[in-house]
Structures are given as structure tokens and as C-alpha cells.
Amino acid sequence: MQRRIKRKSGFKKFIAFCGVAVVIGIGSFFLYSKHLSAKNVQTEGVQYLKEKTIHTEHKAAENQTVETKRPTANIVRNKDIDQYLKRVHFNGTAFIVKNGRVIINKGYGFANINDRIKNNPNTVYYIGSVTKPVVATAVMQLQQQGKININDPLSKYLPSFPNANKIKIFNLLTHTSGIGKHLETKVKLSPNKLVKRIGFDSEFLKFQPGTQFDYNDANYSVLGYLVEKISGEPLHEYIKEHIFKPAGMNQSGFGSQLKNEMYPSTGYKILSGLSYKPIMPDFSQIFGCGDIYMTAEDLYKFDRALASGKLISKQSYQQMMTPYKHHYGFGWYVNRPGWYMKPTNFSNHGVLSGWNAMNGYQKDGSEYVVLLSNIQNNIKNLGLLNKTIYAKLDKTDLPQNQHIHP
């Protein structure tokens, strides 16, 4: 009997102990959960604050980026010229200077018609044959260094080129070489292969070198190759370092890099009132003669650097600007009829599928007119447009038949 009582008493104590243990366990779990919950809330709060801070900083960075991407503001100090460019539907950027003061630096029309992106002072355009005076400048720099002489025969530097002993470097610079014209296609070529193709087309010269003028891109592709061969640098690198850099041309480049610029332009032609994108040759096919792009202001900077002696000496500049045949010097027309108002005027013109460039200035540096357009043919005569702008700068009336009418 006593055993049963003892067993009963022990069992009750065991039950009581288990009950206390359960209560203590539940209480501890509740307290731990509460602590864990508070900790999670605190962690989540910190994470939220971090995310909010990062988001705020990112937003501020975005705003700052947008701020730095804003183009240069348009400048208009001659309303007559501004209204005239609008009336004739000029589509591009105009940079016009008179007596050291910027008169116009403004974008007109659209850089991209489909996306309705407007042209602005920082829009970049292909300049076509206006590339040629840049390459001619490189040649004159190398002559100043004693590395080439423009009166040397081509055979001194390219002995395997057909008829090279008859052709002088001077003939290439002035388009009086008589070499064959190269068909510019979409096939990618190295400069060496391009020159070989040109050589193949020049087995028989079209005329005795120096006797006739024949404007030919091939002349300047050969000159570009010579610059590479003689300087030991790729042509584009040479131009960047020895022309763009000293002239302060920070918005200029080559070939397909244009699409990576902040404000690229798309080139168009007009047919039956509708715009379309014409077929382009591969840029390797217009090496040295048409593969440069830049802003209108950068082209003005090139003109200024050239005229002021930053790029070549006075003697070299005089050689470059002395016309030989057809009013043409080295990459420049001198007093080309229909393009200027008063002597002496230097100018050049470039066209690339969808783009049109007109560049010129007065010998005394009093007036500069740069017109870069990304519609190749909406204005029939960019040279006459150029002349009209000079007339307006000088407040001179042109004959009625020399005006471009909208």
C-alpha cells in the first residue's frame, strides 16, 4: 500500500515538473520570437533605408547625366540669315563667324527624321571630300619634317605603283595625276589592298600628269596611305594626334564611330518629296578622301588652326592655298566662281551618301561660313547658298537670279 502511495506521489511530481518545463519553454520561445521579430524589423528598416539612399543617389546621378548631355545652346545674332536658312529649308548645322564673333551656331531641321530628333550645334556629320584638306595638311606636316617632298616622284615612296615615276606627290594633291578612278563599293579593304586596286586601275594614265585637272578621290586615298607609310602611324591616329588635338577638335572622328557619338546624324536623300537613306560604301573604300565626321564648330576650328599657323608653317600654307588648275590648291578651291563674294576666298565642298558639307572663309579671316547638312539634295546648290550668306554678312544685294528661293 505504501509503495502505491509513493509511486503515485512520484508520478505527480514528474507531471508537475514536465508542466513547469513546458511553461518555461513556451515563454522562452515567445521571448526569442519577439526578439527575432524586432531584429528583423530593424534589419528590414536598415535595408529599406539603404535601398532608398541608393535609389536617391541613382536618381541624382541620372539627373546629373541628363544635365551634362544637354547640347550647346543655339546662337543667333543675325536674324536675317537665320530666317533665310529656315526659308530655304536648310537641314543641318550652320556655324558662321564675322570679325571673330559667332553670328550663327544653330541646328536646323532633324538629325533623325523618323525619331524626330532635332539637329543642334553638337550634331556630328560626315564631311565627305572636306576630308581632303585634312589629309593634305598631314602631307605638308611631313614635308616640314623632311620626311617627304611634294615634288618627289611617287616611285620614291611606292615604287611598285604603276607609272609612279611619272607622277609627283604634287599631282596627287592637285588632282592632276591622271590615275584611274576607283569604284567605291561595300567590300571592306585594307589601305594596302585599296592602293593596289587603284594601281590596277592606273596601268594606263588618262593623261600626262600635270596637264589636266580630274577630280578623283583615289588621289587622296594614295596620299592617306603615304602618310601611314612615312609617319609609321595609322592615318586616323596620325590625324587625331597631329591635327585634331592641336586644333582643339574634340567632336570629330572616323567612319562608323559616328553612331557612338552623343548627337549623331542620319543621312537622307529626297526623291519625289520623300526622304530615304541612300546606300553607303564601306568606309575603308573612302579611306583618306571621305571618312571623317565632325561638328560644324570643329570644322571651323580646323580652318582657324590652319590659317593661324597652329598646324603648318606660313610657307606650307601658301603652297597649299596656291591654285594650280581649276582654281584648286591642295584640298582647297581658291576663289571658285559662284561660291564667294569678295577675294580672296578659300573653300571646299564634300558629299557622302546622305550628307552635304560646305566650308569656307575669307583670306583675311574676317568671315567663316560652315554648313553641314544631313539631307544630301534638298538644296540644289549649296555653293550658291554659301554665296548668299556672304552677301548677307556684307549686306550686299545679289542679282535676283543668284538667290536660292524656297
C-alpha positions, 0 to 999 in steps of 0.5 A: 500500500505504501509503495502505491502511495509513493509511486503515485506521489512520484508520478505527480511530481514528474507531471508537475515538473514536465508542466513547469518545463513546458511553461518555461519553454513556451515563454522562452520561445515567445521571448526569442520570437519577439526578439527575432521579430524586432531584429528583423524589423530593424534589419528590414528598416536598415535595408529599406533605408539603404535601398532608398539612399541608393535609389536617391543617389541613382536618381541624382546621378541620372539627373546629373547625366541628363544635365551634362548631355544637354547640347550647346545652346543655339546662337543667333545674332543675325536674324536675317540669315537665320530666317533665310536658312529656315526659308530655304529649308536648310537641314543641318548645322550652320556655324558662321563667324564675322570679325571673330564673333559667332553670328550663327551656331544653330541646328536646323531641321532633324538629325533623325527624321523618323525619331524626330530628333532635332539637329543642334550645334553638337550634331556630328556629320560626315564631311565627305571630300572636306576630308581632303584638306585634312589629309593634305595638311598631314602631307605638308606636316611631313614635308616640314619634317623632311620626311617627304617632298611634294615634288618627289616622284611617287616611285620614291615612296611606292615604287611598285605603283604603276607609272609612279615615276611619272607622277609627283606627290604634287599631282596627287594633291592637285588632282592632276595625276591622271590615275584611274578612278576607283569604284567605291563599293561595300567590300571592306579593304585594307589601305594596302589592298585599296592602293593596289586596286587603284594601281590596277586601275592606273596601268594606263594614265588618262593623261600626262600628269600635270596637264589636266585637272580630274577630280578623283578621290583615289588621289587622296586615298594614295596620299592617306596611305603615304602618310601611314607609310612615312609617319609609321602611324595609322592615318586616323591616329596620325590625324587625331594626334597631329591635327585634331588635338592641336586644333582643339577638335574634340567632336570629330572622328572616323567612319562608323564611330559616328553612331557612338557619338552623343548627337549623331546624324542620319543621312537622307536623300529626297526623291519625289518629296520623300526622304530615304537613306541612300546606300553607303560604301564601306568606309575603308573604300573612302579611306583618306578622301571621305571618312571623317565626321565632325561638328560644324564648330570643329570644322571651323576650328580646323580652318582657324588652326590652319590659317593661324599657323597652329598646324603648318608653317606660313610657307606650307600654307601658301603652297597649299592655298596656291591654285594650280588648275581649276582654281584648286590648291591642295584640298582647297578651291581658291576663289571658285566662281559662284561660291564667294563674294569678295577675294580672296576666298578659300573653300571646299565642298564634300558629299557622302551618301546622305550628307552635304558639307560646305566650308569656307572663309575669307583670306583675311579671316574676317568671315567663316561660313560652315554648313553641314547638312544631313539631307544630301539634295534638298538644296540644289546648290549649296555653293550658291547658298554659301554665296548668299550668306556672304552677301548677307554678312556684307549686306550686299544685294545679289542679282535676283537670279543668284538667290536660292528661293524656297 
